[in-house]
Each structure stands twice: as C-alpha cells, then as structure tokens.
Amino acid sequence: MLIAVGVVVLVLVVAQIVLPGVAAQELRDDLEQSGTVLSVKVSSFPAIKLLWHKADRVVVRMGQYRAPVSRLRQTLDGAGDTASLDASVQELNLGPLTLRDATLLKRGNDLTGSATVTQDDLRSAVFFLADVQPVASGNGSLTLRGTASFLGLRAAVNATVAARDGALVVAPDVPFGGIATLTLFSDPHIQVQSVSATDVPGGFRVSARAIVQ
C-alpha cells in the first residue's frame, strides 16, 4: 500500500515539473504559426489538469501576430478553460487593420482587451476615411467621427461601434445606416458587452469587455 502511494506521489511530482513546460511548448508552437513569440508561461496545480487542457494561469508575450479574425476566434475559444490569461502583442494584424500594443486579460469568465489604433494604420485599412477620432464614449458604445471622401466630395461622417447581441458591430450614423452595419467580431462563445476609447498621440486607444461562455 505504501509503495502504491509512493508511486502515485512520484507521478504527481514528476507531472508538476514536466507538464507545464510541455503545455507551454505546445502553445508556443501553435502561436508561432501566426507570429513571433517572445515568451510563454503556463502554470497549473495540480499540473495533471493540463492533460485536459485546463490551466490556472497562462502568460503570453508576442512581438507580432498576424491572422484572420477567424483564427483569432479559435485562439480565444481555446482560452475558455484558462482561469487567468495575460496576453500582449506589440503588433496585431487582423486582415487589413493593424492594432498596436494590444493586451488581453481573462479572469474567470471576464475578458477585457485593449489596443491602440493609429491614424496611419486606419487610413491604410479604410482608404476613403481620414482623421478618425472618438467623439463620444458611454453606455457601452463608441462614436467615431471621420472625414469621408467619395467621387471628389468630402464630408464629416459619424459611426457608432457597439455591442449587439454579443457581437461587435459598427454602423454609420446616417438615415438607414443600419443597412450598412458591419460586424467586426462575432463568436458564439464570447459575448461582447461594451466598447470605449480615449485619445492618444497619433490615434486612439480602444477597449472592449466581454464574457466567455
């Protein structure tokens, strides 16, 4: 009996030493398919939980991450079984839009993210819209104002970014603007609750809060 107990204890000790490193390497290998990984740390007690992909804490630091939004959704879905997630990326490329100094924090089911959007990056992604600035932020939504150019005409245009049915959408504040509503992010396992922004030199810092289901 004592021998059996000793063997179990030995296995658990070895698992506690080995499994976090193995899990961190697997995560690093996965992330390196889409960017430059600076560091990855995975911790869990008991570590044997990692065999079921359940971690107590994951910390990720990346220099650059490039992937379509669908790939980002898969990555966020995989974070569902992590009690605490602390991730940051210096340059996040999602399709045509580049985000700078992006952070993602998860505590339990609460998920918060923030990133800086520069005017230059925004102009590259939306060539017909210039000088975009946040002009209002409250009640979980964000109003942006920019100058639109079309067929030689220029006009100031407002657009509202808001959470709608768990998705993040943007719609121009014009008559029948709902027809032109664009979904920025949608995932059945992540319900976006609110979005806000503040001015920073050269652009603005946008933040969003969501719940992982």
N, C-alpha and C positions, 0 to 999 in steps of 0.2 A: 504493500500500500504506500509506504513512504517513498519507495522507488518511483512509483507511478506519479505521485505528487511532485517529486523532484523533476521528473521528465517534463511534466506539464509546465512547471515554473520555468525550467530551462528554455522550453519552446517559446513561452511568452516573453522572456527576456531577450532572446535572440530576435524575435519578431519586432520587439520595441526598438531594437537597434537597427535592424535591416530594413523593415518595411517603409518607414518614412523616406529613406533615401531612394528606394525603388520607385515609390509613388512620385516623388519629386522629379526623378529622371524621366518617367513616363510622361508627366505633364510637360516637362521641358521639350521632349521630343515632339509632342503634339503641337505645342506653340511655335516651335522653330519651323514648322511647315508654313507659317504665315508671317514670320517676323524675326526680329533679333531679340533673344532672351538674355537679360543681364543676370538675373538670379531667380531661383525658385526655392521655396521652403515649404515643406508640408509637415504638420505635426498632428498627432492624434494619440489619445490614451483611453483604452489600450490600443496599441497600433494595429492589432488584428482587425479592427474595424475597417481598416483601409482595404482589406480584401473584398469588402462590399462597397467600396468607393465612398466611404463616409469618413470625412476628415474634420478635426476640431478647428484647425486654422490653416489657411493657405495664403502665402505671401508671394506675389509675382511682381517682378520689375522688368520692364521691356524698354528697349530703345525705340523700336519701330514695330508696328503691327499693321499688316495690310490684308484685308479680307472683305468679301461682300457681306452685306448685312445678314444674310442667311447663315454665314459661318459664325458671325458674332452671336447670333441667337443660339446656335448649338453650344458655343462656349459658355454662355450664360446659363443655359439649361443644365449643363454639366456641373455648375456651381451650386445647384439646388441642394445637394447633400452635404455641403460645407457649412459648418456653423458660423465661421468667421472667415471672410475673404478680404484681402487688402491687395489690390492690383493697381498698377500705374504703368502708363506707356507715354513716352516722350512725344511720339508722333503716331497718331492713329488714322489710317487711311481707310475710309469706308466708301467704296465706289469713287465718285468724283470729289467728295468732300474730305478735307484733311482737318483733324482735330489735334490740338497741341496740349501737352501736359494733362492728359486725361487720367482720371482716377476713378476707381470703382470700389465701393465698400459694401460689404454684406455683413449684417449682424442678425442672426436668426433668419427671419423671413423678410427683413427690411433691406432694401437695396437702394443705394444712392450713388449717383455718378455726376461728374463734372468735367468740363473741358473748355479750353479756350479756342474760339473761332476768330481768326484774323480776317481783316477786310480783304487782303490779297488772296487768301485761300477761298473765301466766299465768292469773290469775283471769278476765280478760276472755275468754280463749280457751277455758278449761276451767272453766266457772262452778261446777261441783259439786266442784272440788278446790281446797283452800286451803292456805296455809302450806307450800308445797312447798320442800324443801331437799335438797341432795345429802348422803347419809349414808355413802356408800362409793364409791370410785373406784379401780379397779385391774383388771389383766388385760384391759384394753381395753373394759371395760364400766362403766356408771354406775348406781348405785342411788339412786332418789329416794324421799323419804317425804313424804306429804301427808295432809291430813285430808279425807276424802270425806263428802259429805252426800247422803243418799238417803231419801226418804219420812220425813223428820224424824229419821233416825238418823245419827249421826256416828261415824266410825271411822278409825283410822290405817291407811293403805294404802301399801305399798311397790311400786315398779315399777322394772324393770330396762331401761335403754336400752343396746343393744349392737349390734355389727356382726354380721350373719348373712348368709352367702353374698353378701357385698359390699354388702348393703343395711343401712340403719339402722332398727332396729325397737325398739318398746317393748312390754313385756308386764307385767301386774300379777303380783306375787309371791304368788299365791294358788293353791289347788288348781285344776287345769285352766285356769290363767291363760293357757296357750298358745293357748287357743281365742280369747282376746280380744287376741291380738297385733296391733299396729297398725304398719304400715310408714310411717316418717316420711320416708324418702328412698330411692329406688332408681333406678339408671341403669346400663345395661349397659356404659358406657364409664368409669364411676367406681366403683371398689371401695373401700368404706369399710372401714378397718382397725381403728380404735379410737375411743373417745369417753371424755372425762373432764370433771370440773367442779370448781370451787372456789367457796367462799362469797365474795360481795361485798356491800356495803351495799345492802339492798333487794332482793336476789335472788341469782343465782349466774352465774358465767362458765363457759360450756360450750365445750369444744374438741373437734375431731374431726380425724382424719388419714385420708387416702385416697390411692389410687394411680390415676392416669389411664391408661387402656389404649388 
